[in-house]
Amino acid sequence: MALERSDVEKIAHLARLGLNEADLPRTTDALNRILGLVDLMQAVDTSGIEPLAHPLEASQRLRADVVTEHNQRDAYQAIAPSVENGLYLVPKVIE
């Protein structure tokens, strides 16, 4: 699929790009080369290849799921201006 000058002008307008007349031929050529590469990649037979989540066969080191901090909610809420049922109360800001 080859793009024409009018297609690139429409794309530039939709993308809010300010391309001047001198940039249009170069941009059209660059986009056509990109689309040609995409067509070339789509022509490759990948039927026997499994999808990869990551290009490297690495496993992620995970840490143990243990509590590392003590619950200090009561200490934090003791200095709060207004608390009710474990929640901070704030003034209404939307009328």
N, CA, C and O of each residue as an XYZ file, in Angstrom:
380
protein
N       0.854     -1.168      0.000
C       0.000      0.000      0.000
C       0.901      1.234      0.000
O       1.684      1.432      0.929
N       0.797      2.021     -0.990
C       1.607      3.236     -1.093
C       0.742      4.456     -0.783
O      -0.398      4.564     -1.233
N       1.303      5.347     -0.022
C       0.610      6.591      0.293
C       0.924      7.638     -0.768
O       2.025      7.683     -1.317
N      -0.057      8.465     -1.036
C       0.152      9.569     -1.969
C       0.231     10.867     -1.178
O      -0.031     10.899      0.024
N       0.588     11.910     -1.862
C       0.753     13.218     -1.210
C      -0.514     13.641     -0.484
O      -0.439     14.169      0.625
N      -1.678     13.419     -1.089
C      -2.947     13.822     -0.465
C      -3.190     13.021      0.819
O      -3.737     13.551      1.785
N      -2.781     11.736      0.830
C      -2.934     10.925      2.042
C      -2.079     11.481      3.174
O      -2.528     11.568      4.317
N      -0.848     11.856      2.849
C       0.059     12.395      3.864
C      -0.465     13.736      4.375
O      -0.346     14.029      5.564
N      -1.036     14.543      3.503
C      -1.612     15.812      3.947
C      -2.767     15.578      4.913
O      -2.893     16.285      5.913
N      -3.616     14.584      4.619
C      -4.729     14.260      5.517
C      -4.215     13.753      6.856
O      -4.713     14.155      7.908
N      -3.209     12.861      6.822
C      -2.632     12.317      8.056
C      -2.014     13.442      8.889
O      -2.200     13.495     10.105
N      -1.287     14.331      8.236
C      -0.663     15.450      8.944
C      -1.721     16.354      9.572
O      -1.539     16.851     10.683
N      -2.817     16.564      8.865
C      -3.898     17.390      9.406
C      -4.512     16.721     10.629
O      -4.737     17.385     11.641
N      -4.790     15.405     10.557
C      -5.389     14.692     11.675
C      -4.449     14.636     12.880
O      -4.899     14.666     14.026
N      -3.150     14.555     12.619
C      -2.159     14.506     13.696
C      -1.756     15.894     14.162
O      -0.915     16.033     15.051
N      -2.340     16.908     13.577
C      -2.033     18.300     13.900
C      -0.546     18.607     13.717
O       0.071     19.287     14.537
N       0.013     18.088     12.620
C       1.402     18.356     12.268
C       1.453     19.466     11.240
O       0.692     19.456     10.273
N       2.324     20.400     11.437
C       2.465     21.503     10.498
C       3.558     21.203      9.492
O       4.688     21.666      9.648
N       3.240     20.438      8.468
C       4.222     20.125      7.429
C       4.161     21.190      6.347
O       3.083     21.539      5.866
N       5.319     21.701      5.972
C       5.330     22.661      4.865
C       5.513     21.910      3.544
O       5.741     20.700      3.535
N       5.412     22.623      2.455
C       5.470     22.011      1.119
C       6.793     21.292      0.866
O       6.814     20.277      0.170
N       7.886     21.794      1.412
C       9.190     21.174      1.185
C       9.319     19.840      1.914
O      10.066     18.969      1.467
N       8.602     19.660      3.034
C       8.698     18.425      3.811
C       7.784     17.315      3.303
O       8.011     16.148      3.622
N       6.769     17.641      2.531
C       5.799     16.634      2.094
C       6.417     15.498      1.274
O       6.121     14.340      1.567
N       7.248     15.753      0.274
C       7.804     14.615     -0.479
C       8.682     13.710      0.386
O       8.618     12.486      0.275
N       9.496     14.311      1.241
C      10.372     13.513      2.104
C       9.550     12.695      3.105
O       9.867     11.532      3.354
N       8.501     13.288      3.679
C       7.643     12.592      4.631
C       6.866     11.476      3.938
O       6.712     10.392      4.501
N       6.378     11.725      2.728
C       5.670     10.699      1.965
C       6.585      9.511      1.695
O       6.174      8.361      1.851
N       7.815      9.782      1.295
C       8.776      8.715      1.030
C       9.088      7.926      2.297
O       9.157      6.698      2.259
N       9.277      8.620      3.418
C       9.592      7.945      4.680
C       8.434      7.058      5.134
O       8.650      5.927      5.570
N       7.222      7.563      5.032
C       6.059      6.758      5.425
C       5.879      5.555      4.507
O       5.506      4.479      4.975
N       6.135      5.713      3.219
C       6.033      4.586      2.294
C       7.086      3.526      2.601
O       6.816      2.331      2.475
N       8.295      3.955      3.007
C       9.319      2.976      3.371
C       8.932      2.232      4.650
O       9.176      1.030      4.764
N       8.335      2.930      5.602
C       7.884      2.285      6.838
C       6.791      1.271      6.528
O       6.826      0.149      7.035
N       5.821      1.652      5.702
C       4.747      0.727      5.346
C       5.272     -0.460      4.544
O       4.752     -1.570      4.660
N       6.306     -0.227      3.729
C       6.930     -1.330      3.001
C       7.592     -2.312      3.947
O       7.530     -3.522      3.725
N       8.223     -1.812      4.996
C       8.833     -2.676      5.995
C       7.767     -3.479      6.735
O       7.963     -4.663      7.008
N       6.644     -2.847      7.061
C       5.541     -3.547      7.725
C       5.010     -4.656      6.816
O       4.757     -5.763      7.292
N       4.838     -4.387      5.528
C       4.389     -5.414      4.585
C       5.382     -6.562      4.515
O       4.984     -7.725      4.449
N       6.665     -6.246      4.529
C       7.701     -7.270      4.491
C       7.657     -8.136      5.742
O       7.815     -9.354      5.661
N       7.444     -7.519      6.889
C       7.368     -8.279      8.141
C       6.110     -9.137      8.204
O       6.139    -10.229      8.773
N       5.010     -8.664      7.630
C       3.777     -9.447      7.640
C       3.857    -10.639      6.689
O       3.094    -11.594      6.836
N       4.759    -10.597      5.729
C       4.893    -11.695      4.779
C       5.670    -12.869      5.369
O       5.661    -13.953      4.787
N       6.337    -12.686      6.501
C       7.118    -13.756      7.117
C       6.179    -14.772      7.750
O       5.228    -14.402      8.439
N       6.452    -16.071      7.513
C       5.634    -17.144      8.076
C       6.036    -17.361      9.535
O       7.160    -17.782      9.810
N       5.134    -17.080     10.465
C       5.401    -17.247     11.891
C       4.489    -18.305     12.507
O       4.231    -18.275     13.710
N       4.005    -19.230     11.699
C       3.033    -20.207     12.196
C       3.629    -21.152     13.239
O       2.896    -21.601     14.121
N       4.922    -21.474     13.182
C       5.500    -22.405     14.142
C       6.242    -21.742     15.277
O       6.982    -22.413     15.997
N       6.072    -20.457     15.460
C       6.813    -19.723     16.466
C       5.876    -19.288     17.585
O       4.825    -18.696     17.341
N       6.281    -19.596     18.835
C       5.468    -19.200     19.980
C       5.692    -17.727     20.306
O       6.812    -17.231     20.186
N       4.648    -17.030     20.715
C       4.823    -15.626     21.109
C       5.675    -15.523     22.370
O       5.660    -16.421     23.212
N       6.404    -14.441     22.492
C       7.255    -14.207     23.649
C       6.688    -13.074     24.496
O       6.158    -12.094     23.972
N       6.804    -13.222     25.805
C       6.445    -12.126     26.692
C       7.630    -11.195     26.863
O       7.461    -10.007     27.140
N       8.835    -11.738     26.696
C      10.063    -10.963     26.853
C      11.119    -11.602     25.949
O      11.185    -12.828     25.863
N      11.939    -10.806     25.279
C      12.906    -11.393     24.349
C      13.994    -12.225     25.022
O      14.626    -13.057     24.369
N      14.219    -12.014     26.306
C      15.218    -12.798     27.026
C      14.526    -13.844     27.883
O      13.484    -13.576     28.480
N      15.099    -15.024     27.941
C      14.525    -16.101     28.753
C      14.940    -15.886     30.209
O      15.752    -16.650     30.732
N      14.408    -14.884     30.859
C      14.777    -14.563     32.234
C      13.561    -14.683     33.128
O      12.438    -14.389     32.718
N      13.795    -15.116     34.346
C      12.708    -15.159     35.316
C      12.916    -14.033     36.314
O      14.046    -13.659     36.626
N      11.835    -13.513     36.796
C      11.906    -12.382     37.707
C      12.078    -12.887     39.137
O      11.355    -13.774     39.590
N      13.044    -12.306     39.831
C      13.246    -12.664     41.232
C      12.182    -11.961     42.058
O      12.043    -10.740     41.998
N      11.443    -12.731     42.820
C      10.377    -12.169     43.633
C      10.760    -12.258     45.104
O      11.415    -13.211     45.526
N      10.353    -11.276     45.870
C      10.613    -11.315     47.301
C       9.426    -11.966     48.006
O       8.330    -12.056     47.453
N       9.661    -12.407     49.208
C       8.589    -13.033     49.986
C       7.530    -11.986     50.320
O       7.853    -10.828     50.580
N       6.278    -12.396     50.312
C       5.169    -11.491     50.606
C       4.941    -11.468     52.111
O       4.063    -12.163     52.625
N       5.732    -10.670     52.812
C       5.625    -10.578     54.263
C       5.469     -9.110     54.651
O       5.891     -8.214     53.919
N       4.866     -8.879     55.794
C       4.682     -7.518     56.305
C       6.032     -6.989     56.764
O       6.727     -7.653     57.533
N       6.411     -5.807     56.304
C       7.697     -5.229     56.686
C       7.534     -3.979     57.544
O       8.507     -3.515     58.137
N       6.331     -3.429     57.624
C       6.086     -2.243     58.443
C       4.927     -2.512     59.393
O       4.004     -3.260     59.072
N       4.990     -1.903     60.543
C       3.932     -2.063     61.534
C       2.809     -1.070     61.250
O       3.040     -0.005     60.677
N       1.596     -1.427     61.654
C       0.437     -0.564     61.469
C       0.547      0.629     62.416
O       0.537      0.466     63.636
N       0.651      1.825     61.847
C       0.770      3.037     62.647
C      -0.402      3.985     62.419
O      -0.281      5.193     62.621
N      -1.534      3.433     61.999
C      -2.690      4.264     61.688
C      -3.144      5.080     62.901
O      -3.446      6.266     62.772
N      -3.190      4.461     64.055
C      -3.654      5.184     65.252
C      -2.728      6.353     65.580
O      -3.195      7.424     65.966
N      -1.418      6.153     65.427
C      -0.471      7.233     65.716
C      -0.634      8.370     64.713
O      -0.563      9.541     65.084
N      -0.853      8.029     63.445
C      -1.022      9.066     62.418
C      -2.346      9.812     62.598
O      -2.408     11.026     62.404
N      -3.394      9.090     62.967
C      -4.691      9.734     63.110
C      -4.811     10.509     64.419
O      -5.700     11.348     64.564
N      -3.932     10.233     65.362
C      -3.969     10.977     66.628
C      -3.632     12.446     66.418
O      -4.090     13.294     67.184
N      -2.843     12.763     65.401
C      -2.469     14.157     65.150
C      -3.321     14.804     64.057
O      -3.113     15.972     63.727
N      -4.268     14.067     63.498
C      -5.130     14.603     62.444
C      -6.193     15.508     63.062
O      -6.638     15.254     64.181
N      -6.606     16.558     62.357
C      -7.613     17.476     62.903
C      -8.976     16.830     63.120
O      -9.665     17.145     64.091
N      -9.375     15.911     62.204
C     -10.708     15.328     62.313
C     -10.703     13.911     61.745
O     -10.355     13.687     60.586
N     -11.107     12.948     62.606
C     -11.117     11.531     62.220
C     -12.417     10.918     62.709
O     -12.921     11.255     63.780
N     -12.957      9.992     61.886
C     -14.159      9.270     62.309
C     -14.119      7.866     61.730
O     -13.953      7.701     60.521
N     -14.267      6.860     62.568
C     -14.266      5.447     62.166
C     -13.038      5.076     61.340
O     -13.151      4.323     60.373
N     -11.879      5.589     61.705
C     -10.646      5.255     61.008
C     -10.429      6.009     59.711
O      -9.486      5.708     58.978
N     -11.284      6.989     59.404
C     -11.158      7.763     58.175
C     -10.860      9.218     58.502
O     -11.342      9.747     59.504
N     -10.067      9.859     57.658
C      -9.791     11.280     57.797
C     -10.971     12.065     57.252
O     -11.457     11.779     56.158
N     -11.435     13.051     58.007
C     -12.541     13.913     57.555
C     -11.957     15.220     57.037
O     -11.131     15.848     57.699
N     -12.393     15.620     55.852
C     -11.903     16.844     55.221
C     -13.089     17.740     54.892
O     -14.210     17.251     54.752
N     -12.862     19.032     54.766
C     -13.965     19.933     54.432
C     -14.467     19.671     53.005
O     -13.708     19.259     52.128
N     -15.731     19.915     52.807
C     -16.331     19.776     51.486
C     -15.811     20.883     50.586
O     -15.850     22.054     50.963
N     -15.321     20.530     49.392
C     -14.766     21.535     48.490
C     -15.616     21.750     47.241
O     -15.376     22.696     46.491
N     -16.591     20.900     47.008
C     -17.483     21.048     45.846
C     -18.872     21.351     46.352
O     -19.418     20.616     47.175
N     -19.442     22.428     45.864
C     -20.790     22.830     46.290
C     -21.825     22.110     45.475
O     -23.022     22.311     45.680
